[in-house]
Amino acid sequence: MRILFLLILLANVWAYALGQGWLGVRPGDESRTVVQELNADKVTLGR
């Protein structure tokens, strides 16, 4: 029973770390970076 509890606890910590971006790019942010890279040529500097 303790092993099952520890496995569930570790899975929750892993899911939280993934959602916070501790393990790399957050899953929801991947599409935003691709869109930003595709529109990089449209960036202009204004005065």
C-alpha positions in Angstrom: 0.0 0.0 0.0 2.9 2.4 0.8 4.4 1.7 -2.6 1.2 2.6 -4.4 0.9 5.8 -2.4 4.5 6.7 -3.3 3.9 6.0 -7.0 0.8 8.2 -7.0 2.7 10.9 -5.1 5.6 10.8 -7.6 3.2 10.9 -10.5 1.5 14.0 -9.1 4.9 15.8 -8.5 6.0 14.9 -12.0 2.7 16.2 -13.5 3.0 19.4 -11.5 6.6 20.0 -12.5 5.7 19.4 -16.2 2.9 21.9 -15.9 5.1 24.5 -14.3 7.8 24.2 -17.0 10.4 22.8 -14.7 11.1 20.0 -17.1 11.4 22.2 -20.2 8.9 24.0 -22.4 5.3 23.8 -21.1 3.1 21.7 -23.4 0.8 24.7 -24.1 3.6 27.0 -25.0 5.0 25.0 -27.8 2.5 26.2 -30.3 3.0 29.9 -29.3 6.7 29.7 -30.0 6.2 28.2 -33.4 3.7 31.0 -34.3 6.2 33.6 -33.1 8.9 32.1 -35.2 6.7 31.9 -38.3 5.8 35.6 -38.0 9.3 36.8 -37.2 9.7 38.5 -40.6 6.7 40.8 -39.8 8.4 42.4 -36.8 9.3 46.1 -37.4 10.8 48.7 -35.1 8.8 51.9 -34.7 10.0 55.2 -33.4 
